[in-house]
Amino acid sequence: MLRWQKRNEAIVVESRDQHIDTAGLGAAAPARAAELPGIDDGGERVALRTPARATIPSDGRPWRIRLTSFTSDAELELVAFPELTPCVLVRATLVNRGQAPLLAGPVDLIRDSGLVGRTSILFIAPDERFAVGFGPDPDLRIRREEESSDEKGRALSSWLTRVHTVDLRLSNLGGAARRVLVTERVPVSEIEKVKIAVDAERTLPAARPDPDGLVTWTVELPPRGHQDVTLVYELRKHEDVVGI
């Protein structure tokens, strides 16, 4: 017995968060070799040796041994990712000036006052730029509010539109002017029946997303002042699309 049924014309989609994995920020100088070792030839073998013999106590506790050291000028900047945390973070960007790579693992953060916290890094090659965070700045605040409108369609149109608005207010409680790099994100569509576009007129200050959907502003905060940032984008989907 044969049976038939109408094919489901709906396109089921779903949103997902995709982490962008980067160990470093790229080379700060030309590559030392014209051809870098690859996976097929086994990579490059590196042996890390201590400058002198070390005696490790047999007490079962972790023991640190100095392998190498280097000094690098650091670029300090204030960055904010309001969707993740309502804080403004201090970020230091520097270059691995050593002759050996930095292995992935924990990092102690030390400033003039001493130890201020811990973070971690991934594998950092020689002459590669990388960044470490030193925690929030106590003088800066961020308030974030997000709103989405109901889906609306036009007459004789098979497309539905939803408007998303993100309002940010940055406040400077200190007596010195500050500059903050603020980053928000918008979704990135992978199908033709879902389109996402930033509203250039209502997004203030004006900004456009990069290929990964990240929108960045440089915000100047006067002493004891504040600044507002607004991001507006439209999500348009065909009526056949369900799931978002």
N, C-alpha and C positions, 0 to 999 in steps of 0.2 A: 504494500500500500504506500502510495506516495502522498506526502503532505507538503504544503508550501506555506510560507509565512512571509510577511512583508519585512524587508530588510530594515534594520534600525539605522536611520540616517543621522542620528546624533553622534557628535564627536566628543568623547569623554576625555577631558584633560584634567590635570591637577598641577598645583603650584608646588615648588620644592625650593629649599635653600641649598645653594651650591657654594661650598667653601673654595676660595681661590688659594691654592697651596703655592707659597713662594718661600724658599729658604732665605734668600737674600734679596737685595734690591738691584742686582746687576753689578758688573765690573766697574771699578773706578779708574782702571787703567787698561791699556791694550793687553790682550792675552800674551802670556809669556812664551807660549809655543804656537806655531802656525797651525798645528793639528792637535786637537785635544783627544785624549784617549776616550774610547767609547765602550759600550757594553760588550760588543763582539770580541774586542781584544783584551777583555779582562779588567779594563779601567787602569787606574794608576795606584800602585802600592806605595803607601806612606808608612814609615816607621818613626814613631815619636819616642825620643830618648830623653831621659832626665840629664841635666848638666852634671850631676854627681850622684854617687850612690846614696840610697836612702834606706833607713832602718824603719820598718813598719812594725809597730807593736802588735802582738797577737792577742788583742783584746776584743776582736770582733766588731769594732767600730770603724766607720769610714775614715780614711786618712788621705789628706791632700798632699800632692807632690807638685811642685812647680816644674812645668815643662818648658815654658817660654814666656816671654812678655813683650809687649810693644806699646807704644804711645800713639794716639791718633786724635786729631782735632775733631770735636763733636759739634754737629749742628743741632741746636736746641730749638724746638718749636712746640706750640700748643695745638693740640688736635682734639676734635670732638666727634664722636659717633653716637648721636643722641638716641638712635633706635636701640642701641645696645646698653648704654649707660648714661645717666644724666650728669655726667662729669666732663670736665675738660682735662685732658691728660697731657703730661709733659713727656715728649718723645725726643730721644737723642738718636741722631743718625751719624754713623761713623764708618770707617773703613778698616778692615782687617789688614794692618800693616805688617803683620808677622810673616815669617817664612813658612809657617805650617798652617793648616786649616784649623778652624775652631770646631770642635766636635759638638754635636747636639747634646743639650743637657741644661741643668739649672745654672743660673747666673745670680750672683750677689750684687745688689745695687748699693753703691757707696757714694755719698756726697760729702760736703764739708762737715756736716753734723755727724757723720758716721754711717752705719748701715741703716738704710731706709726701706729695704724690702728685697724681694727675690722675684725673678722672672725666669724665662727660659729662651733658648735660641735653637734653631736648627743648624744643620751643617753649613758653615760659612767658609768658602774657599779663600785663599790669599788674594788680596787686592779686591775683594768683594765688599760692597756696601751693605750694611744691615742696620736695623733699628731696634732699640730697646725702650720700653716704657718705664717711667719713674713715678707712676701713680698720678692722682688728681691734683690740680692746682687749687689751694683752699680759697682763693679770692674770686673764683669764677663759678657761675651757676648756669644751668640750662633747664628750661622747661619746655616740654614737648607735648603737643596735642595733635591727634590724628582724627580725621573725620572722613567718612565715605558716604556719598549720596546714593539714593536708590537708582536702580537701573531704569533708564529711559530710552524709548525708541521713537523714531520719527515715522510719520505717516508714509505708507508705501515703502518702508525700508525694513530690511531683515537684520539690521544691526542694532545692538543694544549698547548703551554707553553708561559707564559708571565713573564718577569723578572722585578722585582721592585728593585730600588736602592735608598737608602737614605744616603746622605752625610751630616755629621755634622762637624762643626769647632767650637771648644770652645776656647775662648781667655781670658787671665787673664791680666787685665790692672793694677793690684796692684803690690806691691813690696814684697808680701809674697806668698809662695807656697800654693795652694788650692787643695782640693780633692772634686770631684763632682760625685754624683751618677746619671747617665744618663739613662733614660728609654724610649725605643721606643716600638712599638707594631707591630705584624704581624697578619694577619687574621687567624682565627681558623675554619677549615672546619668541617661541621657536616654530610657530605655525602661522600660516597666512590668515586664518580666520580669527586670530586674536591680535589686536594691534594696540600698542601702548605708546603714548606720546606725551611729552611734557608741555604744559600750557605756557608758552613763552610770555604771554601778556600778564598772567596772574602769578607767575613765579618771580619773586623778588628777594634779593637781587637776581638779575637775569643769569641763568646758567643752563648748561646742557649736559646730559649724561654721557659718560664714556661707553665704549662697547660692552662693558660689564654692568651697565646700569647705575654706576656711581655718579652722584652729583656733588660737586665740591664748590664751596664758597670760601673766600678769604674775608673774614669779618673783623673790622677795626672797632675796638671797644674803648671809648674814652674813659678817663678816671671816674669811677663811681657812676658809670653810665650803662646803658643797655642798647641792644640792637635786635630787631625782629627779622626773621628769615621765613619766607613762605615758599613751599613747594606744592605745585598743583599739577597733577597728571591725569589723563583720561585713559581708561581701559575700555576698548571697543571690541566686542565679540559678536560673532554671527549667532543667530538664534539656534543654529544646529549645535553649538558648543555648550556642553554642560560640565559642571564640576568646579567652576570658578565663579 
